[in-house]
Amino acid sequence: MATLEAFREGIDHFQRLFAVTPEVVAHDLHPGYLSTEYALARDGVQPIGVQHHHAHLAACLAEHRACDEAAVGAIFDGTGYGEDGTVWGGELLIGDLLGYRRAAWLRPVPMPGAGAAIRQPWRMAWAWLTEAFGEPQPLPRRLSAAVEESRWSKMAQIAASPAVSPMTSSMGRLFDAAAALCGLRAEVSYEGQAAVELEAAAWRAGAGVGAYRATLSDPRPAVRALVADLRSGVDVAVVAARFHGAISAATVSALARIAGERGLGTVVLSGGVFQNRRLLKSVAAGASAAGLRVLIPERLPPNDGGISFGQAAVAAARLGSTTGTAAVPDPGTRPAGPR
């Protein structure tokens, strides 16, 4: 309640400070967000709902002034409400500011316990192990010190209930699972911590360690190879690097294929997962080598810090398509010095 009150007071303050009266309110599609509830409850405004990952795509396009250009976007993050009611996060979108189409996505798996799976990556390790091997697997040795056998076994019952375990195509949750399987992080104190530590481990391996085989729609071979390497005693840093290589190669392959099929020359890389510099550099280099123009967030953050700008850009474009004019917002001046 305190957060919601601060949100309302902040909006009221800016309206007074800048002497503006909003006529349009852009908002996320998630029906459970208090910000969405606030937007829909305001009187005298036109609400415009914007899908979370479309907002990521639009923010990057608008930042680069590619406002009239369609692109293929690899939008990877932890959580975003999908239009099919599931949790998205490993999406390849074809779109522009006006709209988008979901062209490909990460293989969905249950998210045992919903929000609990974000705080406890070992739950996603259970989900991806089960998906990769076709049935629940024993508690991995590297997780045995952090997870009780009884809690691990209970996941089958929890995952079977859609009410508490929604399906997710989240790339962020896949990285969480890999980190947990490597024994790096069973529980987190901030979102993304497991993935951050997996990236740090991968950097320790350096280059030339190879990559697992995977496709974006089916990373199960990479999960099975990761488990096999760990059981064989392969260094965790090498395992982490090979996992990164698998996701990078799968993403580049999917981007190149879809861009070729649709006759598009521009790709966007955005979403919180692309704060992972190793993944970002590898995918960007691969896409560039495939002859594609690569756009990444530069003046705005790739994570949800850029969402509101994307929502505003989409709303402006939609209004412009009906009125004949579109005033796409400016993200501001590029900061001086190294980024």
CORWO-V890900 format. One record per pair of residues at least 6 apart in sequence whose ideal C-beta (glycine too) atoms are under 6 Angstrom apart, sorted by the first residue. I is the first residue (numbers start at 1). J is the second residue. Records with the same first field share a line. If there is no record, write none. Layout:
I: J  J
//
This chain:
4: 34
22: 45
24: 46  315
25: 39  42  45  47
26: 48  50  311  312  315
27: 36  39  49
28: 36  52
29: 49  51  81
30: 36  81
39: 47
40: 47
48: 315
50: 311  314
52: 80  81
53: 75  80  88  91
54: 100
55: 307  310  311
56: 75  270  271  310
57: 73  75  93  95  268
58: 97  310  313  314
59: 300  306  309  310
60: 268  270  295  297
62: 313  328
63: 299  300  331
64: 295
67: 97  328
70: 96  264
71: 266  268
72: 94  255  258  259  264  267
73: 93  268
74: 92  251  255  269
75: 91  93  270  271
76: 90  171  271  273
77: 89  172  271  272  273
78: 89  170  172  272
79: 87  89
80: 88  89
82: 88
86: 166  167
87: 166  168  170
88: 169
89: 169  170  171  172
90: 105  106  169  170  171
91: 105
92: 103  104  254
93: 100
94: 101  103  262
97: 313  314  317
98: 317
103: 258
104: 216  254
105: 169
106: 169  171
107: 217  218
108: 167  169
109: 127  131
110: 127  159  165
111: 117  165  166  168
112: 123  127  155  158  159  165
113: 123  158
114: 164  166
117: 123  124
120: 187
121: 176  179  180  185  194
122: 143  147  180  186
124: 173  176  177
125: 177  180  181
126: 155
128: 177  223
129: 137
130: 136
132: 220  223  224
136: 156
139: 149  152
142: 183
143: 186
146: 186
147: 186
158: 165
159: 165
171: 273
172: 273
175: 195  198
176: 194
178: 198  243
179: 185  194  197  198
180: 186
182: 236  239
184: 197  198
185: 194  197
188: 194
198: 240
199: 276  278
201: 236  237  240
202: 240  241  244  278
204: 237
205: 237  238  241
209: 238  241  242
210: 242
211: 242  245  246  249
212: 222  225  242  246
213: 221
214: 221  222  246  250
215: 250
216: 250  254
222: 246
226: 239  243
229: 239
244: 278  279
248: 279  282  283
251: 283
252: 283  286  287
255: 267  287
256: 290
259: 292
265: 293
266: 293
267: 287  292  294
268: 295
269: 283  296
270: 297  302
272: 303
274: 280  302
275: 302
284: 294
287: 294
288: 294
297: 306
299: 331  334
300: 306  309  331
309: 331
312: 329
313: 328
316: 326  327  328
317: 326
320: 326
//
